[in-house]
Amino acid sequence: MPARRFPSPEFPAVSSRLSRACLCLLLLSAVPAQAEPSVSPAVRRWIATVVTRIGEAGQSSTPARAGTVEIRLRVAADGSLRDVAIERGSGSAELDARILAAARAAAPFGPPPRALLTEDGTTELSFPVHLSSKR
């Protein structure tokens, strides 16, 4: 018997502030448990600031289409952006380019907490960024 497919429910648009808060919680839940049993408030604030600034930079003008792009950032100890790359694209080269541009525009960030820095003095983050089309 073939598997039954159910249509995905349509949800009303959620405010961008709530979306960012949910995204931050999702991101923070992905912090490796073996690195530290609990995530410090400073780490939470810094990550939330990075995610929020990129989301706001991406929404600064009306996107041609909505979508989600997973990006990977490498940030130096001074908060400068060393590298940004697409981990998983949206299927739209235009939207992917907008997200990369938003990440570059949002930088520099504040210096990351020491707990996040690797031996080479950088930290890497990977998270989804969602842009919604404004109507």
C-alpha positions as CSV (number, residue, x, y, z in Angstrom):
1,M,0.0,0.0,0.0
2,P,1.5,3.4,-1.0
3,A,2.3,5.8,1.7
4,R,-0.4,8.4,2.2
5,R,0.7,12.0,1.7
6,F,-1.0,14.7,3.7
7,P,-1.0,18.3,2.5
8,S,1.2,20.6,4.6
9,P,-0.9,23.0,6.6
10,E,-0.8,26.7,5.8
11,F,0.2,28.8,8.7
12,P,-0.5,32.6,8.8
13,A,2.6,34.8,8.7
14,V,4.3,35.2,12.0
15,S,5.9,38.5,13.0
16,S,9.5,38.7,12.1
17,R,10.5,39.3,15.7
18,L,8.8,36.0,16.8
19,S,10.4,34.2,13.8
20,R,13.8,35.4,14.9
21,A,13.2,34.4,18.5
22,C,12.2,30.9,17.3
23,L,15.2,30.7,15.0
24,C,17.5,31.7,17.9
25,L,16.1,29.0,20.1
26,L,16.6,26.5,17.3
27,L,20.1,27.6,16.8
28,L,21.0,27.6,20.5
29,S,19.6,24.1,20.9
30,A,22.2,23.0,18.3
31,V,25.1,24.1,20.4
32,P,27.1,20.9,21.1
33,A,26.4,19.6,24.6
34,Q,29.9,18.1,24.9
35,A,31.5,21.5,24.5
36,E,29.9,22.9,27.7
37,P,27.0,21.6,29.7
38,S,25.1,24.9,29.7
39,V,25.4,27.8,27.3
40,S,26.3,31.0,29.0
41,P,24.1,34.1,28.6
42,A,26.9,35.9,26.9
43,V,27.1,33.2,24.2
44,R,23.3,33.2,23.8
45,R,23.3,37.0,23.4
46,W,26.1,37.0,20.9
47,I,24.6,34.3,18.7
48,A,21.1,36.0,18.9
49,T,22.7,39.3,17.8
50,V,24.4,37.7,14.8
51,V,21.3,35.9,13.7
52,T,19.1,39.0,14.2
53,R,21.4,41.4,12.4
54,I,21.6,39.1,9.3
55,G,17.9,38.6,9.2
56,E,17.3,42.4,9.5
57,A,19.8,43.1,6.8
58,G,18.1,40.6,4.5
59,Q,14.7,42.1,5.1
60,S,15.8,45.7,4.4
61,S,14.2,45.6,1.0
62,T,11.4,43.5,-0.4
63,P,12.7,40.1,-1.5
64,A,11.5,38.9,-4.9
65,R,10.5,35.6,-3.3
66,A,10.5,34.1,0.1
67,G,12.7,31.2,1.1
68,T,15.1,29.8,3.6
69,V,18.9,29.5,3.1
70,E,21.2,27.7,5.5
71,I,24.5,29.6,5.8
72,R,27.8,29.0,7.5
73,L,29.8,31.9,8.9
74,R,33.4,32.1,10.2
75,V,33.9,35.1,12.5
76,A,37.2,36.3,13.8
77,A,38.0,37.2,17.4
78,D,37.5,40.9,16.6
79,G,34.0,40.2,15.2
80,S,35.0,40.6,11.5
81,L,33.5,38.2,9.0
82,R,36.2,35.9,7.7
83,D,34.0,33.8,5.4
84,V,30.3,33.1,4.6
85,A,29.0,30.3,2.5
86,I,25.8,28.6,1.6
87,E,25.3,25.3,3.4
88,R,21.9,24.6,1.8
89,G,20.5,26.8,-0.9
90,S,16.9,27.9,-1.4
91,G,16.7,26.8,-5.0
92,S,16.9,30.5,-6.1
93,A,20.3,31.9,-7.0
94,E,18.9,35.4,-6.4
95,L,17.7,34.6,-2.9
96,D,20.9,32.8,-2.0
97,A,22.9,35.8,-3.2
98,R,20.7,38.2,-1.1
99,I,21.4,36.1,2.0
100,L,25.1,36.2,1.4
101,A,25.0,39.9,0.8
102,A,22.9,40.3,4.0
103,A,25.5,38.5,6.1
104,R,28.3,40.6,4.7
105,A,26.3,43.8,5.3
106,A,25.5,42.8,8.9
107,A,29.3,42.4,9.7
108,P,31.3,43.3,11.6
109,F,29.7,41.7,14.7
110,G,30.9,42.2,18.2
111,P,33.7,40.0,19.3
112,P,32.5,36.5,20.0
113,P,32.8,35.2,23.6
114,R,36.1,33.4,24.3
115,A,34.2,30.1,24.9
116,L,33.3,30.1,21.2
117,L,36.8,30.7,19.8
118,T,38.8,27.8,18.3
119,E,42.6,27.6,18.4
120,D,42.9,29.7,15.3
121,G,40.9,32.5,17.0
122,T,37.7,32.1,15.0
123,T,34.3,30.7,15.5
124,E,31.9,29.0,13.0
125,L,28.1,29.2,13.1
126,S,25.7,27.4,10.8
127,F,22.0,28.4,10.8
128,P,19.0,28.9,8.6
129,V,18.0,32.4,7.5
130,H,14.4,32.9,6.3
131,L,13.3,35.8,4.2
132,S,9.6,36.4,3.7
133,S,8.2,38.4,0.8
134,K,6.4,41.6,1.9
135,R,3.1,42.2,0.4
